[in-house]
Every structure is written in C-alpha cells, then in structure tokens.
Amino acid sequence: MSASEISQQETPDISAERDVGNFSYKTEYDFDAGKGLSEATIDYICDAKGEPDWMREFRKKALKIYNDKPMPGSWASTDLANIDMDRISFYMAKGRQTRSWDEVPQDIKDTFERLGVPEKERAFLAGVEAQFDSESSYSSMKEELSKQGVIFVTSSEGLMKYPEIFRKWFGKVIPIGDNKYSALNSAVFSGGSFIYIPKGVKLKQPLQAYFRINAEEMGQFERTLIIADEGSEMMYMEGCTAPQYETSALHSAVVELVALKGARIQYVTVQNWSNNVFNLVTKRGIAMEDAEVRWIDCNIGSRLTMKYPAVVLRGERARGEVLSIALANDGQHQDTGSKMIHAADHTSSNIISKSISIGTGRSTYRGMVQIPRHLKHCRNNTECDALLINTNSRTDTYPAIVVRGEGNSVQHEASVSKVSEEQIFYMRQRGIPENEAMSLAVNGFVNDLMREFPMEYSVELRRLIDLEMEGSVG
Amino acid sequence: MSLEIQNLNVSIPERQILKDFNLTVPKGEVHAIMGPNGTGKSTLAKALAGHPDYTVNSGSALLDGTELIGLEPDVIARLGLFLAFQYPVEIPGVTIANFIRAAITARLKKNDSEFSATGYYKALYAKMDELKIPREFTARSVNEGFSGGEKKRCEILQLAMLKPAYAVLDETDSGLDIDALRVVAEGVEAMRGPDIGIIVITHYQRLLNYIKPDVVHVMYGGRIVKSGGPELALDLEARGYAWVEKEFDVLV
C-alpha cells in the first residue's frame, strides 16, 4: 500500500491510550503511606520495614536535602514541573493496583501479541494481576547461587541480613546530596536488589531483576547496590521490552555498583515504561584497579527519561563503558548520556550512544568526560550518533569534556543522519515494503550496539523498534 | 509475455525527459539501449521502477499485461521488475544475507511453503562463488565500503537470487575493469533464458561483446530513434554518437 494509505490507516494512538489516569483500578495494599511526603512518611516506611536507626536518620537527612535542593536548572527539561508530587504515594507494599483485562488498552494487548510475550506474563505486565509467579524459575537458580556464596536479595533484606557489607557501601557511590532525585530516592527507597559476589566467582548466567518482581514493593523508588569482590564477574539484567503498566507518574531509581580490584560488572537495562512516566534515574559505578564497569542501556518508553550512567575510574587501569540506545517517539523525551570521571592513571572509558527520534520525539545526549591535570595515560572515546526519522524530529548533543594533564587523549565523534530517500527506494526496488525498509534501516543503525545486548533482549528489541516505526513513515 | 512500454512521457520538475517513448521487450530476449549522455536512459530505468522523483505524464508500461505506471516501487518489484542501479546506495548495518533474505520473503505469499534457510544459503553461496564474491561478504553491510566492481557484482547477485521476470541493468559496466566486466557479464548471461527479459543500458560496446543482445536500440532526445541487430552497436563504436545527433536533431 502507498505511504499515504499507511498513514491514513487506523493505527493505535499510543500516547493517548497509555494515559493511565483515565482508568479506575482496585487497590489492595497491606501497607500504604498515603499521598504526599513528610517525616511521617519516613517513619511509616521505617516502621513497616523494621529498619535500624541509622537508616531512619539517613532517610530523614535525605528528605531534608531533597526539600532544600532546588529543581534542576535551565539545563533540564521544563516538563519536570509537570510531575504532580501531591498525587504520588511514596510507599506502598504487599499488593498492587490492578485493573480488569477489559480496561487494558488495545494497543498494549497488541504489543504483547507482536512481541510474543508469554500469556502468563501478560496479565502481570498489564496490571491485571498483582503478582508474577516467578518462584519456580527462580528457586533453582537461588540454590546454585547460594552454593557459590552469592547474595541476591532485595535491598531491604540486604540491609537487615547483611548489615556490614551493606552499610560499608550504601550511599558511598552516590552520596546523599548528589542530586535532588537521588536524595528523594534515598529518603523513600524501597525494593531493588542487593547483590554481593564473592572473590573470584565468575557467574555464568546473568542475574535478572525480573525474578524479584513478585516481591513486595512497588517499583518506583528502587535502590540497587551491587558489590563484586576482587576478581569476580557478573551481569545483571533489568527491565523488559513489553510495555509496563505503571500507575505512578514518577520513577526515580538509584543504582550503585562497586567493582573491586579486577572485578567486572555489566548492567543491562531495557526500559519501556508507559508514556505517562517520568523516569529520573541516578546510576553510577566505581571501578577499582584493573576493574571494569559496563552499562548497557536501552530507553524506549516513558514520557521523560533523564539518566546518565556514570563510572568513576578510581583504580589504575580501570575501564568504564556505556553503550546506550534511545528511541524517542511522539511526545517523548529521552535525555540520556554518560559521565566518565577518571581518577587514576592508565584508565580508559568508552561511550557509544545511538539515538533515534521519530515524529515529535526528542533525543538528547549529555556526556561528561573528566580527566584532571595530575593524571597520565588516560583515554576516552566517545561516539554519539543520532538518527532523525521525520522532518519534525529533534536531537540535541551537549558534550562536556574537561581534559588536562599530559599524555591523556580524548576522542569525540558525533553524527546526525536521516534515512535517505535513496536507501528506501533501493530497498523497495527489491520488493521490500516501505515500513519494513524503514525498520531495516533503523535496525541497521543500531545493529552494532544491539549485538552487545544479551540474546533474550536483542530479538525482542528489534521487534519493538519495528513496532515503534509503524505509522511513522510518511 | 513481454514488457511493453507505450508512448511513455516522463518529466522532472524542470523539464520533459522521455517523449513518447516506445519499447517492447519479449521474455527470452536481451535488448541493449545505447545513447549519449543526457538522453534519458537512466530516467527510463528509474521511471519504470516507480522512482518518486520522476513524473509519468502519460503513457503505459505493461509487465506481462499488468500496468506498472502508478504503482508503488515495492509492488512493481514484486510483480517482477528488477533494476540494477548505476550507483548502488549503501545501507549500513544491514547485512547482504539479511537484505536478500528480506527481499525474498517479501515475495512469499502466505500459502507458499516455508522459507528454507539452508536452501537459501546454499543458493546464495553458489551464486557468490560464481560471481567471485568472497563468502564473508554475507556479513558485510550492503554496499558499505565496496569498490565499484564489488557494488556491481552485488547487484548481479541480487538479480540472480530474486529471479525477476524483467531486469533493467543501468550502466552496469560503468567503472569496471576488464576482469570485473567479464565476471558481471557472465553472471548476466547465466541468467539469460526464456523466462526473463533483459534491458541492458550502456554507453559502450564492450559489454555487448560478452552479453550479445538480440536487439540494439539507440536512444536520443528521450525516445528510441533507431533499432537494429547487434551490428548497430558495432557501428556506433566505429562512428561515435555524433551522427545520431545530426540525423535525429530535427525530431527532437
């Protein structure tokens, strides 16, 4: 069919139908701190969880910092002002807001179908069921892990059961006053993972956040802390390609990674929150001597994502890497990037960012690379490529590179391109329909990075990109 | 069964290029179209393929009785028209293997038997060997970083794999050295048969030493001004195009 026929054809209006506020839902919670945020909320959380005093003080201190700090300045999206803080419940546990299957928007059902999401997962993802039964798949892995001495629990369990390790590193990678939203998370965090990998243990299978989703808390203020002891290696995966039903408009997570000497942590995220969500995440890793922290990040959903995975290269010969794919469709803003802070000699960092802007979507790259005067033989390589699909699509790049000293090198390459008419015509001349041609071109654009994602994700991601591309042509 | 072009008028925003163009290419034949630069040879190729930059003002092009004018490029392709481009474009990140596979599966109807990956690769490697394209190229992005010769051989590879009813080769010989030329020509000759009609667009006679045409047409001023057997090509090689301009300027 012709391009004009494609654009006239009824395509699901994703942004409108994902507007969750229109739906009524049942609420069944054992714990609910109510709306709004005050010291009383903190007390409620600590009482509900039975947390020690030092954590209560920590949270209250964080709340004060959150209240004192101004909103991010003119560099940030003005859309932040639209977060309705009064409507947010800052702590809800043991339960979940649910709706009936009939109330689930058709386009979300269609997406499940197109992505091949298993039937039993759909009800959970769509917010029809409160629990996801992953116990069976998880229990055998749990056994394997405990034999090796690996700790993989929720952040609450980590605090309560492993206080020495927990307290040693909690809040050290991302200090309490780092930014307004990490302060918010520090005040009301709940959920997220606490992981410790013992010395020399190299995990063959990735650990998946999904296994914990049936744990008690809502996912909005997750706090994850991963410590890989000397010589250990692990990969962590969170998120999924299927769109996730999310009543809360604000998702503000904090992830702290510690890679001790010679250790390696890879953290893979696929984010596809519904289009009402403000996704403001602070992620940072410390890499000690000969260690490596690698962030592999894909942002497809949410109304506004602000996320700059960072690595502090604290030990000699440490390596940091961020591979990022972002896709911004109508009404979305993916504001992503990376920070590489070099703090030792012979450290190296690599940033590869590919973004796609469709329709009125906006992609932003913000990169900070810091190599101070006293360091030697440090290297950074940055490549940020943007692809604009439509004439009204937008992309911005804000690199902030500060390099001093002797013998350090920084390389920065950026490109903006569009899928050319000639490429589309060439593919169509081979019999490939227009939509498919665009998908091929766009998937080709991200192909190099896509290969770095674990197989489970890359297949689904490609299908998801195809889905996002539909209706974008013409 | 033929490709029948009747009174085709094609223009671009500034001017008319094809003027009452007529040509019939029966299946099983190879027709050569020669002519000086700017006479509309590439325009013919692109307009037939449905390129959006060209406007068909009037006329028709029937592929085995089906009208091509007004159809979308991918529909025209699936009906059986293949265009070997003069300047094949690069498609980064899309491998040759995946690209040709996508083209083949686009043609499969729902009731056709399942696509066989092993059958596909067997055929692909066989053709690549014939065209002296290293097998590692299956993992290369289409045309990315290819030399001129590699691009043209890649066009012929696609032609061989897609088995169209009619193929238009737009200056397939441009930019090729003698050896590459021979490989490409042999690839095309191997395709020749009763089920395909081929139009070879070229400036130079030398390609026609390897792909012997059944009919040679001379194009000038947006239409065919003279047709003849293979000896017409030799005549052009001997005399050049000046006589054509002189003889047919009055018509244009």
Chai-1 contact restraints between the chains, C-beta under 6 A:
chainA,res_idxA,chainB,res_idxB,connection_type,confidence,min_distance_angstrom,max_distance_angstrom,comment,restraint_id
A,S2,B,E72,contact,1.0,0.0,6.0,A-B,restraint_1
A,E422,B,V89,contact,1.0,0.0,6.0,A-B,restraint_2
A,Q423,B,V89,contact,1.0,0.0,6.0,A-B,restraint_3
A,Q423,B,I91,contact,1.0,0.0,6.0,A-B,restraint_4
A,Y426,B,V89,contact,1.0,0.0,6.0,A-B,restraint_5
A,R428,B,P73,contact,1.0,0.0,6.0,A-B,restraint_6
A,R428,B,D74,contact,1.0,0.0,6.0,A-B,restraint_7
A,Q429,B,A49,contact,1.0,0.0,6.0,A-B,restraint_8
A,Q429,B,P73,contact,1.0,0.0,6.0,A-B,restraint_9
A,Q429,B,A77,contact,1.0,0.0,6.0,A-B,restraint_10
A,Q429,B,L83,contact,1.0,0.0,6.0,A-B,restraint_11
A,R430,B,A103,contact,1.0,0.0,6.0,A-B,restraint_12
A,G431,B,D74,contact,1.0,0.0,6.0,A-B,restraint_13
A,G431,B,A77,contact,1.0,0.0,6.0,A-B,restraint_14
A,G431,B,R78,contact,1.0,0.0,6.0,A-B,restraint_15
A,G431,B,A103,contact,1.0,0.0,6.0,A-B,restraint_16
A,G431,B,A106,contact,1.0,0.0,6.0,A-B,restraint_17
A,G431,B,R107,contact,1.0,0.0,6.0,A-B,restraint_18
A,I432,B,D74,contact,1.0,0.0,6.0,A-B,restraint_19
A,I432,B,A102,contact,1.0,0.0,6.0,A-B,restraint_20
A,I432,B,A103,contact,1.0,0.0,6.0,A-B,restraint_21
A,I432,B,A106,contact,1.0,0.0,6.0,A-B,restraint_22
A,P433,B,D74,contact,1.0,0.0,6.0,A-B,restraint_23
A,L440,B,V94,contact,1.0,0.0,6.0,A-B,restraint_24
A,G444,B,P92,contact,1.0,0.0,6.0,A-B,restraint_25
A,G444,B,G93,contact,1.0,0.0,6.0,A-B,restraint_26
A,G444,B,V94,contact,1.0,0.0,6.0,A-B,restraint_27
A,F445,B,G93,contact,1.0,0.0,6.0,A-B,restraint_28
A,N447,B,G93,contact,1.0,0.0,6.0,A-B,restraint_29
